[in-house]
Every structure is written in structure tokens, then in C-alpha cells.
Amino acid sequence: MTRRRDGGAGAPPAKYRALLAAMVAAIVAVSAAIYVTAASDDGTRHRGTLAEGRDAPRNPAAPASTGTWVGSWAASPVGGEPGTETTGLAGRSVRNVVHTSVGGTGARITLSNLYGQSPLTVTHATIAVSAGRGTPAALAGTMRRLTFGGGPAVVIPPGGRVLSDAVRVAVPHDGDVLVTTYSPSVSGPVTYHPHARQISYAARGEHTRDTTGVAYTEESASWRYLTALDVLSKEADGTVVVLGDSLTDGITSTTGGNNRWPDVLSDRLRAAAEAGRNVPRHGVVNEGISGNRVLADGLGRPPENPSGLNRFDRDVLDRTNVRVVVIVLGVNDILRDRDLADPDAVVGGLNTLVERAHARGLKVVGATLMPFGGHRGHTGPREAVRQQINAEIRAGRVFDAVVDFDRALRDPYDPRRLRFDYDSGDHLHPSDRGYTRMAEVFDLDDLKGGAPARL
């Protein structure tokens, strides 16, 4: 058989091979672009950017595909930040400071424009390990550029969110991480999470790669745009999501102290694993919103402070590699109902959350409602509603396992009130010592296993 000089036996001429290669490349590029989408932030699951595979050859900072993707930190989008309705934060670099639960060798983030009324353009984004507590400076050698679908910029439509590509960076457990974004154009309102109990920063101009932190002269007590930090981890194999209100949000905990009770729970899990105990190796993410209720949304479209029922898919089921859900909700349903809250309706809402978790094979741990005697909203009838709800929870008719925060923090001489040293002073929210006590009484073995088998 005669071989052609321009290739092997039967090979097409070089010009046709070049044309074929160009066509294949174009098809691959179009297919990849389809997956680089900003998803709706109304609870629908977002599509991945395929960073682990598609972007690896183009992005040398992408991590090797070893370990497990888990949630290390998260915060629920709550509403639009007041004062940002018309211009947003155009021309500013926003440096969010977040505290990790578990570490890893790679990271990716989620940005949200849920409450924006116009597209949010992010042209630069970075991630770095903080140089220390209470500073916008980055640890030397840890600054990494973040990309979205292989490029440095992304446009997030109103109501949307986006998942970044993965990047190789050594994220520490129980440490602070800096996530910085820059938006050059007008876009508002800014989607944010108030009551962060953590100081973040902003700078005028594009300073996303600034490691010194000198330009970051503006301070903020809120998290902006950022709603999740996932890590590629060898020290964890799943995520615990805590769905709650201000008692989980940690509204009265020390700013910068990372003493919200889920923070302390994460510390306990890691210490127990290091001591050789047979406990789950999970990241813990805090999806608490101050003022949150099981049943009722806040005002607006989309609603600010959406109910537990409304946000369950987005804030729980859509989190990365969820294994267990912890629910600490119900007090605000009692306190904020203009009439007397219906205990059966609140319990029914909690049961619905449990059913939705079970449909995904997730175990649910729930908490009793803590006392609020002495608070301005406390009345005898409201106390009776709290006791009725707690009776159902303790009887095992709601959750798969129960942590009795009421019994652990109440005053033994007046069970309607928090114990003095566990009370922040407003007779509703715990002190730092109270938050620590909440985590201490949590049975770590309750985080084992999955949803009960259906009969």
C-alpha cells in the first residue's frame, strides 16, 4: 500500500486536518461557555464551571483533584445594603474577612447579586490568607487571582450568583481568609449580610492584589456579595449546615472573636478528631440570619430575611457536600407574630423542613427554644407557646436528634430566663460564655449517620 507523503495511510491533506482541528476547538469552546453561567439565587442549584477539569491546563493555580470539596464558611444573603441603592460600590475594592472551619489545598467562592436591580460586573477578584486578626493585610505568598470560567471578569445578573473556578491555595483551618472583589460600574443595591460580628474592609480604586492592606481605610461590619467559601480538603469529608436566627448568627458575640456557637462546635469537632475519637470530619457553615423565622418572610421582592421554608433549598440543600442539617429556629415566630403564634403551625413548618432534608438523605438535628423571660417581648401566653413547641421537640416528633439548649442555658431558679452568666444582658441572646455552652452540650455523635430509613 502506498503511503501519502502528507500523512499516514488514508490521512486527509494537511489543510483539511487543520480545518477539522479548528472546528473541534470551536465546538469545545462553545460547549464550555454554556456551562459558565451565573445561576439564579432563588434556591435553584447552580451549575459548575468545570474548573477542576476544563480550566486545569489554562490555570496553573488550579488545585489537583485530590481531597473532597466541603463548605468551610458561608453566610446567607439577607437584603440590599442601605445607601447602595443607586451606585452600589462602584469603583471600590471590597475585602471580606471570613473565618474558616476546615482547611484545604484549594478554594472556590460563591458571589451573589440576589438583591441587585442591575447586573453586577466583577472585573478583578482575589483570595488570600489573612496576615492576622484585625487586619486587611495578606500573608506573604498567599495572594491568588480568582477566575470565572477561565477569565478574570464575570457579570452576575440581578437575582443571580456565580461559582468561581478553583484555585490552589493553602487554606488553614480555624483561620481568617481575605476575599476581595472590584466592581468598576454602577450596580445596586449591594447584596449583603449584616451583623457579621467581623470587620471587613473597602478601598477606593482597584486594589484587589494589594497585600499590605494600606489602601483599605474603610471598615464594614457586614459581608458583601460573598456567600460561600469551599475548600478542597483532606481533613474533612462533608459539611454540617446550621440553619438559624440571631442565636446562630451570633449577634451578641464579641466582634472578631469567632465565638458564635457554630464556630465553637467546629473547634470541638476538630479537637475530638485529633484526639482519636470516632467523630465525623465535617466543615461547619453558619446560615443564621438575625430575626429569621420558620414561617414568615420579610418585606420586599425578593423578600429580605426570607423564612427558613423559603431559603432552605438555597442555604442548605445547595451547600457543598452537605451531610447533616442543624435547625435552631422558632423563637422569632413567637416574638414577632402580631397575634399569638400558633405552636402547631410552627411545629408543622419545622416538620416540613425535616421532610425536605430527608428527601435528600440528610439527617436533621434540632434544638429546643431557649428562654427569653425578662425580654420586652416576653408574655405569659408566649411562654406557653414556647413550652408547647419544646414539648413536641423533646418528644421526638420533629427532629432525628435533639440538642436541649433550653435546659442547658436556663436559670435553674427561674426556667423562663437565661442563667445570669449565659445572658448577654438583653435576656434573649447569649453572652460569649452562653454561646460556648451551646456548643459544649451538643452531642458530637448526633452528627453521625444519615436520614432514618423510610418504612
C-alpha positions as CSV (number, residue, x, y, z in Angstrom):
1,M,0.0,0.0,0.0
2,T,1.3,3.4,-1.0
3,R,1.5,5.9,2.0
4,R,0.7,9.5,1.3
5,R,3.5,12.0,1.9
6,D,1.2,14.3,3.9
7,G,0.3,11.7,6.5
8,G,-0.4,8.1,7.3
9,A,-2.4,5.7,5.2
10,G,-5.7,7.3,4.2
11,A,-4.9,10.5,6.1
12,P,-6.5,13.7,4.7
13,P,-4.4,16.5,3.3
14,A,-2.9,18.9,5.9
15,K,-5.2,21.8,5.1
16,Y,-8.2,19.6,5.8
17,R,-6.7,18.3,9.1
18,A,-6.1,22.0,10.1
19,L,-9.7,22.9,9.3
20,L,-11.0,19.9,11.2
21,A,-8.9,20.8,14.2
22,A,-10.2,24.3,14.1
23,M,-13.8,23.1,14.0
24,V,-13.3,20.8,17.0
25,A,-11.7,23.6,19.0
26,A,-14.7,25.9,18.3
27,I,-17.1,23.2,19.4
28,V,-15.2,22.7,22.6
29,A,-15.1,26.4,23.3
30,V,-18.9,26.8,22.7
31,S,-19.7,23.8,24.9
32,A,-17.5,25.2,27.7
33,A,-19.1,28.6,27.6
34,I,-22.6,27.0,28.0
35,Y,-21.5,25.9,31.5
36,V,-20.0,29.2,32.6
37,T,-23.3,30.7,33.8
38,A,-24.5,32.9,36.6
39,A,-27.3,31.0,38.2
40,S,-30.5,32.3,39.8
41,D,-30.1,32.8,43.6
42,D,-33.7,32.0,44.3
43,G,-32.9,28.5,45.6
44,T,-32.1,26.7,42.3
45,R,-28.9,24.7,42.2
46,H,-26.0,26.5,40.4
47,R,-24.2,24.8,37.5
48,G,-20.5,24.3,38.0
49,T,-17.8,26.0,36.0
50,L,-16.0,22.6,35.5
51,A,-12.9,24.3,37.0
52,E,-11.3,21.0,38.1
53,G,-11.1,19.6,34.6
54,R,-11.6,22.2,31.9
55,D,-9.6,25.0,33.4
56,A,-6.7,23.0,34.8
57,P,-4.4,23.3,31.7
58,R,-5.0,27.1,31.4
59,N,-4.9,27.8,35.1
60,P,-1.7,26.7,36.8
61,A,-3.1,27.8,40.1
62,A,-5.9,25.3,39.9
63,P,-5.6,22.5,42.6
64,A,-5.0,18.9,41.7
65,S,-8.2,16.9,42.0
66,T,-7.4,15.2,45.4
67,G,-9.4,15.6,48.5
68,T,-13.1,16.4,48.9
69,W,-14.9,19.7,48.3
70,V,-16.6,20.8,51.5
71,G,-18.0,24.0,52.9
72,S,-15.6,25.9,55.2
73,W,-17.6,29.1,55.6
74,A,-20.9,30.5,54.4
75,A,-23.3,33.4,55.1
76,S,-26.9,33.9,53.9
77,P,-27.7,36.9,51.7
78,V,-30.1,38.9,53.8
79,G,-31.1,42.0,51.8
80,G,-29.9,45.1,49.9
81,E,-27.4,47.3,51.9
82,P,-28.9,50.7,52.8
83,G,-27.3,53.6,50.9
84,T,-26.2,51.5,48.0
85,E,-29.4,51.5,46.0
86,T,-28.2,53.8,43.1
87,T,-24.5,53.3,42.8
88,G,-23.7,50.2,44.7
89,L,-19.9,50.1,45.4
90,A,-18.7,51.1,42.0
91,G,-15.0,51.9,41.9
92,R,-14.3,50.2,45.2
93,S,-12.4,47.1,46.2
94,V,-14.4,45.1,48.8
95,R,-12.2,42.9,51.1
96,N,-14.4,40.5,53.0
97,V,-12.8,38.8,56.0
98,V,-14.2,35.3,56.8
99,H,-13.3,32.6,59.3
100,T,-12.7,29.1,58.2
101,S,-13.9,25.9,59.9
102,V,-11.8,23.4,58.0
103,G,-8.7,23.9,55.8
104,G,-7.7,22.6,52.4
105,T,-5.3,22.8,49.5
106,G,-7.7,24.7,47.1
107,A,-10.6,27.1,47.3
108,R,-13.5,28.5,45.4
109,I,-16.1,31.1,46.3
110,T,-19.7,32.0,45.6
111,L,-20.8,35.6,44.9
112,S,-24.4,36.7,44.9
113,N,-26.3,39.6,43.3
114,L,-29.6,38.4,44.7
115,Y,-30.8,41.8,45.8
116,G,-29.2,43.8,42.9
117,Q,-31.5,45.5,40.4
118,S,-28.9,45.7,37.7
119,P,-26.1,43.4,36.5
120,L,-23.0,43.2,38.8
121,T,-19.7,43.4,36.9
122,V,-16.7,42.0,38.8
123,T,-13.5,42.6,36.9
124,H,-11.0,41.5,39.5
125,A,-11.2,39.1,42.4
126,T,-8.6,37.5,44.7
127,I,-8.3,35.3,47.7
128,A,-5.5,35.2,50.3
129,V,-4.8,34.1,53.8
130,S,-5.0,36.9,56.3
131,A,-1.8,38.1,57.9
132,G,-3.5,38.1,61.3
133,R,-6.7,39.0,63.1
134,G,-8.0,42.6,62.8
135,T,-6.0,43.5,59.6
136,P,-6.7,43.8,55.9
137,A,-3.2,42.7,55.1
138,A,-2.5,39.3,53.4
139,L,0.0,36.7,54.5
140,A,3.1,36.9,52.2
141,G,2.9,34.4,49.3
142,T,-0.7,33.5,49.6
143,M,-2.4,36.0,47.3
144,R,-4.2,34.3,44.3
145,R,-6.2,35.7,41.5
146,L,-9.7,34.2,41.1
147,T,-11.2,33.4,37.8
148,F,-14.7,32.6,36.5
149,G,-14.9,30.2,33.6
150,G,-11.2,30.8,33.0
151,G,-11.4,34.6,32.8
152,P,-10.8,37.3,35.3
153,A,-14.2,39.0,34.9
154,V,-17.8,38.0,35.4
155,V,-21.2,39.6,35.0
156,I,-23.8,38.4,37.6
157,P,-27.4,39.2,36.6
158,P,-29.9,40.6,39.0
159,G,-31.0,37.8,41.3
160,G,-28.1,35.7,40.2
161,R,-25.0,34.1,41.8
162,V,-21.8,32.6,40.4
163,L,-19.3,30.0,41.5
164,S,-15.6,30.8,40.8
165,D,-13.1,28.4,39.4
166,A,-10.9,26.5,41.8
167,V,-7.6,27.9,42.8
168,R,-4.6,26.4,44.5
169,V,-4.0,28.0,47.9
170,A,-3.3,26.5,51.4
171,V,-6.3,27.5,53.4
172,P,-5.8,27.0,57.2
173,H,-8.5,25.6,59.5
174,D,-9.7,28.0,62.2
175,G,-8.1,30.9,60.3
176,D,-9.1,34.1,58.6
177,V,-9.2,34.4,54.8
178,L,-9.5,37.6,52.7
179,V,-11.8,37.5,49.6
180,T,-11.6,40.8,47.6
181,T,-13.7,41.9,44.6
182,Y,-13.6,45.0,42.4
183,S,-16.6,46.4,40.5
184,P,-15.9,49.3,38.2
185,S,-19.5,50.1,37.2
186,V,-22.7,51.1,39.0
187,S,-24.7,48.2,40.4
188,G,-27.1,48.3,43.4
189,P,-28.3,47.6,45.9
190,V,-25.4,45.6,47.3
191,T,-26.4,42.1,48.4
192,Y,-25.1,41.8,52.0
193,H,-25.2,40.0,55.3
194,P,-25.4,42.4,58.3
195,H,-24.4,41.6,61.8
196,A,-21.3,39.7,60.6
197,R,-19.5,40.1,64.0
198,Q,-16.4,40.5,61.9
199,I,-14.7,43.7,60.5
200,S,-14.2,43.7,56.7
201,Y,-12.8,46.4,54.6
202,A,-13.1,48.5,51.4
203,A,-10.7,50.7,49.4
204,R,-11.3,53.3,46.7
205,G,-9.9,52.1,43.4
206,E,-8.7,48.7,42.2
207,H,-6.6,47.2,45.0
208,T,-7.6,43.5,44.9
209,R,-4.0,42.3,44.7
210,D,-2.7,44.7,47.5
211,T,-1.1,42.6,50.2
212,T,-0.2,45.4,52.5
213,G,-3.8,46.5,53.2
214,V,-2.7,50.1,53.4
215,A,-5.4,51.2,50.9
216,Y,-8.2,49.6,52.9
217,T,-9.2,52.5,55.1
218,E,-12.9,51.9,55.1
219,E,-14.3,49.4,57.6
220,S,-17.6,47.4,57.4
221,A,-19.5,45.2,59.9
222,S,-21.2,43.4,57.0
223,W,-20.2,40.8,54.4
224,R,-20.9,42.0,50.9
225,Y,-21.5,39.8,47.8
226,L,-19.7,36.8,49.2
227,T,-21.9,33.9,50.4
228,A,-19.7,30.8,50.5
229,L,-16.1,29.6,50.7
230,D,-15.5,25.9,49.7
231,V,-12.2,24.2,50.2
232,L,-10.7,21.1,48.7
233,S,-9.9,19.2,51.9
234,K,-8.2,16.1,53.1
235,E,-9.2,16.7,56.7
236,A,-13.0,16.7,56.1
237,D,-15.4,14.7,54.1
238,G,-18.7,16.6,54.5
239,T,-20.4,19.7,55.6
240,V,-22.7,20.5,58.6
241,V,-25.1,23.3,57.8
242,V,-26.6,25.2,60.8
243,L,-29.9,27.0,59.8
244,G,-30.9,29.5,62.4
245,D,-31.7,33.0,63.6
246,S,-29.7,35.6,65.6
247,L,-28.8,32.9,68.2
248,T,-26.8,31.2,65.4
249,D,-25.8,34.4,63.7
250,G,-24.1,35.2,67.0
251,I,-25.4,38.8,67.1
252,T,-24.1,39.5,70.7
253,S,-20.8,37.6,70.4
254,T,-17.5,39.5,70.5
255,T,-16.7,41.1,67.2
256,G,-13.7,39.3,65.7
257,G,-13.7,36.7,68.4
258,N,-15.3,33.9,66.3
259,N,-17.3,32.8,69.3
260,R,-20.6,32.1,67.6
261,W,-21.7,28.7,68.8
262,P,-21.2,27.0,65.3
263,D,-17.5,28.3,65.5
264,V,-17.1,26.6,68.8
265,L,-18.8,23.4,67.5
266,S,-16.3,23.3,64.7
267,D,-13.4,23.6,67.2
268,R,-14.8,20.7,69.2
269,L,-15.2,18.5,66.2
270,R,-11.6,19.1,65.1
271,A,-10.2,18.6,68.7
272,A,-12.1,15.4,69.1
273,A,-10.9,14.0,65.8
274,E,-7.3,15.0,66.6
275,A,-7.7,13.2,70.0
276,G,-8.6,10.0,68.1
277,R,-12.4,10.0,68.8
278,N,-14.7,8.4,66.2
279,V,-16.5,11.6,65.2
280,P,-17.5,12.9,61.7
281,R,-14.8,15.0,60.0
282,H,-17.0,17.9,58.7
283,G,-16.8,21.5,58.0
284,V,-19.4,23.7,59.8
285,V,-21.1,26.6,58.0
286,N,-23.3,29.1,59.6
287,E,-26.6,30.0,57.8
288,G,-28.0,32.1,60.6
289,I,-30.0,35.3,59.9
290,S,-30.9,37.7,62.7
291,G,-34.6,37.9,63.1
292,N,-35.3,34.8,61.0
293,R,-38.5,32.9,61.3
294,V,-39.6,29.4,60.2
295,L,-42.8,30.6,58.5
296,A,-42.8,34.3,57.6
297,D,-40.7,36.2,55.1
298,G,-39.6,39.8,55.5
299,L,-40.7,42.5,53.1
300,G,-39.7,43.1,49.5
301,R,-39.2,41.2,46.3
302,P,-37.2,39.1,46.7
303,P,-38.0,39.2,50.4
304,E,-35.4,40.4,52.7
305,N,-34.8,38.0,55.6
306,P,-36.6,35.1,53.8
307,S,-38.1,32.4,56.1
308,G,-36.5,29.1,56.8
309,L,-39.0,27.5,54.5
310,N,-38.2,29.9,51.7
311,R,-34.4,29.7,51.9
312,F,-34.0,26.0,52.8
313,D,-33.0,24.9,49.3
314,R,-30.6,27.8,48.7
315,D,-28.9,27.9,52.1
316,V,-29.0,24.2,53.0
317,L,-29.5,21.8,50.1
318,D,-27.3,23.9,47.7
319,R,-24.3,24.0,50.0
320,T,-21.4,21.8,49.1
321,N,-21.4,18.1,50.2
322,V,-24.0,18.5,53.0
323,R,-24.2,15.6,55.4
324,V,-26.2,17.0,58.4
325,V,-28.6,19.9,59.0
326,V,-28.9,21.6,62.4
327,I,-32.1,23.7,62.8
328,V,-32.3,26.4,65.5
329,L,-35.4,28.3,64.6
330,G,-38.8,29.2,66.2
331,V,-38.2,32.0,68.8
332,N,-38.9,34.8,66.3
333,D,-42.1,33.1,65.2
334,I,-43.2,33.6,68.8
335,L,-41.8,37.1,69.3
336,R,-42.8,38.7,66.0
337,D,-46.3,37.4,65.5
338,R,-48.7,40.3,66.0
339,D,-51.2,37.8,67.4
340,L,-50.3,34.8,69.5
341,A,-48.2,32.4,67.4
342,D,-49.8,29.0,66.6
343,P,-47.5,26.3,68.1
344,D,-48.9,23.7,65.7
345,A,-48.1,25.9,62.7
346,V,-44.5,26.4,63.9
347,V,-44.0,22.7,64.5
348,G,-45.6,22.0,61.1
349,G,-43.1,24.3,59.5
350,L,-40.2,22.5,61.2
351,N,-41.6,19.2,60.1
352,T,-41.7,20.4,56.5
353,L,-38.0,21.3,56.8
354,V,-37.2,17.9,58.1
355,E,-39.1,16.2,55.3
356,R,-37.3,18.2,52.7
357,A,-33.9,17.2,54.3
358,H,-34.9,13.6,54.5
359,A,-35.8,13.6,50.8
360,R,-32.1,14.3,50.2
361,G,-31.0,11.7,52.6
362,L,-29.9,14.3,55.2
363,K,-30.1,13.8,59.0
364,V,-31.6,16.7,61.0
365,V,-30.6,17.7,64.5
366,G,-32.9,20.3,66.1
367,A,-32.8,22.5,69.1
368,T,-35.3,23.4,71.8
369,L,-36.2,27.0,72.0
370,M,-34.3,28.9,74.7
371,P,-35.9,31.0,77.3
372,F,-36.4,34.8,76.9
373,G,-38.0,35.8,80.2
374,G,-37.2,39.4,81.0
375,H,-37.1,40.4,77.4
376,R,-39.5,43.1,76.4
377,G,-41.4,40.7,74.2
378,H,-42.0,38.1,76.8
379,T,-45.5,37.4,78.0
380,G,-47.2,34.5,79.8
381,P,-49.1,33.3,76.6
382,R,-45.9,33.5,74.5
383,E,-44.1,31.5,77.2
384,A,-46.8,28.8,77.0
385,V,-46.3,28.6,73.2
386,R,-42.6,28.1,73.7
387,Q,-43.2,25.3,76.2
388,Q,-45.7,23.6,73.8
389,I,-43.2,23.7,70.9
390,N,-40.4,22.4,73.2
391,A,-42.6,19.5,74.4
392,E,-43.1,18.4,70.8
393,I,-39.4,18.6,70.1
394,R,-38.4,16.7,73.2
395,A,-40.9,14.0,72.5
396,G,-39.0,13.2,69.3
397,R,-41.9,14.1,67.0
398,V,-39.9,16.7,65.0
399,F,-36.2,16.0,64.6
400,D,-33.9,12.9,64.3
401,A,-31.9,14.1,67.3
402,V,-32.3,16.9,69.8
403,V,-29.9,19.3,71.5
404,D,-31.6,20.8,74.5
405,F,-30.4,24.4,74.5
406,D,-33.3,25.4,76.8
407,R,-32.3,23.0,79.6
408,A,-28.6,23.8,79.2
409,L,-28.8,27.6,79.4
410,R,-31.9,28.4,81.5
411,D,-31.8,29.7,85.1
412,P,-32.5,26.7,87.4
413,Y,-34.3,29.1,89.8
414,D,-36.4,30.7,87.1
415,P,-36.6,28.4,84.0
416,R,-38.3,31.2,82.0
417,R,-35.0,33.1,81.9
418,L,-31.4,32.6,80.8
419,R,-28.9,31.9,83.5
420,F,-27.2,35.1,84.5
421,D,-23.7,34.3,83.2
422,Y,-25.1,33.0,79.9
423,D,-27.2,36.2,79.3
424,S,-25.7,39.0,77.1
425,G,-27.9,41.4,79.1
426,D,-30.9,41.6,76.7
427,H,-32.5,38.4,78.2
428,L,-32.7,36.8,74.7
429,H,-29.2,36.4,73.3
430,P,-26.4,34.6,75.0
431,S,-23.1,36.0,76.1
432,D,-19.9,34.6,74.8
433,R,-20.0,32.1,77.6
434,G,-23.5,31.2,76.7
435,Y,-22.6,30.6,73.1
436,T,-19.7,28.4,74.2
437,R,-22.1,26.4,76.5
438,M,-24.4,25.8,73.5
439,A,-21.6,24.2,71.6
440,E,-20.4,22.2,74.6
441,V,-23.8,20.5,75.2
442,F,-24.0,19.4,71.5
443,D,-23.5,15.6,71.3
444,L,-21.0,15.2,68.5
445,D,-22.3,11.6,67.9
446,D,-25.5,13.2,66.7
447,L,-23.7,14.3,63.6
448,K,-23.1,10.7,62.6
449,G,-25.3,8.8,60.1
450,G,-28.0,10.0,57.6
451,A,-31.7,10.3,57.4
452,P,-33.7,7.4,59.0
453,A,-34.8,4.7,56.7
454,R,-38.4,5.0,55.4
455,L,-40.7,2.2,56.5
